[in-house]
């Protein structure tokens, strides 16, 4: 590995600045980035998919951990800096210029990659939902993702909390999710208005007899009118109220009191 210049020097050399339109916020703290790269476990020789690497802060840490990184970057201003990084780690980095929402990511890998990314805030949730909605077992081995703290809390939320909703059910019904570390806004350049957190998600077994589309319809109806009782909010799903009663789920409850396991049981009954 060639000795790398400080990331701030790379950014200055290429005249880079974070684009608000692309949801960019750069991280310079190498120790913090190394900690994030350790969250998935030992990456030596492992395939990693990174979205929105920007000038390559997290990419450096992933490469330094021995990963084989495939990075998709929409901002062509960052491509020269990433190409220089690839030269410093021969054979370890593949850079694709494009939109991660449009790239056929599974086709890029022979095995199951870990996905690790300081996600652009404007597309982070959409990408996560896409990865969680994939066929099970999924094409990825784990997700290590930076989000705004509020979004991270929604992903790991438990019942009877303000953050509990569709995203929590989607993330937890067939995978485990945890907040691996908080990240202060001051760690970024420019500092965002909100705090951030790194979420780690590991896929698990898919519950038997449950159709994802049914679960999706149930949570859309229940949380679409979350302040209403289930007897009202679930009317949009034929048979749901009757199924809930048969399972012993009180129809006077509200969506935020219904556990992930109860939503799964209800979806199974309707599947």
Phi, psi and omega in degrees: 000131176286142177296128186265143174287159176304146183300326178299323178292322178297316180296318178295318181301319184264005178063039184269148172214150182294132180266120178295324181297330180263005178068032185271139168215121187272143175251130181249341186289105184295325179293318177297316180297322177296322178296318179297318181294339179274347184302317181289349185108198182291118182259004181302119180077002182270148174280137178228137176252124180239132178254131176064056181291342183060228180283355172104026180298302179292327179303317178303314183294320180294317178294319179297334177277000176093010183283155170263106191257131168248118186243135177250120183233125181277331185274103184295343176298333184272347186300315179301320179295322179291323178295322176297322178295321178297325178292330180284338178235074186306127176078002183256344187233129173240125183249130178241123176275119181171180181264121183299335179288343183249343182286137175278081187299315182303329182289349183276350189234145177279325180243208179258111180279157164279139174259123180225126186197142164272086191296139170303129187300332186281348179231002186301311182294320179298318179295316180300313180300320177298317180291324180284336182272356182296163177300148182252137001291144185286170181280353181248155182270325177196164177237126174235105194226139176269130177227165165301144185304321181297320178292317178302318180293328176292327181291321185259004187299150175250170182301157178062031175235157182296333184274348185287129180191203184301321183295322178296315180296316181299320183282336190249349186287337177218023174206167177249139184230138177214156172273115184281325178192146171278154177227120182290147181301332182290348180285345184260157170231119350288156180294128175289170181282347185237162174283163181232173177203150176263126179253138177242125182235130179239128180291149176235197179283142177279129178304138182290146172073018182243126176267128183303319183296328177291315178300320180299315179296319180298311182291327178297317180290314184295314184271347174293334176227060192295340180272355179265157176292156181302326181299337177264311186292329183271002178299335181290345180248108183307127177084355186291319182295316180295320179295320179299315180297320180296331180273359181082018177269112183300119182291355175272355177287165175252162188304321185290351177264354183270121184288165176301317180298323179289321176297321179296316179298320179293318178296322178296318180297329182266354181272000000 
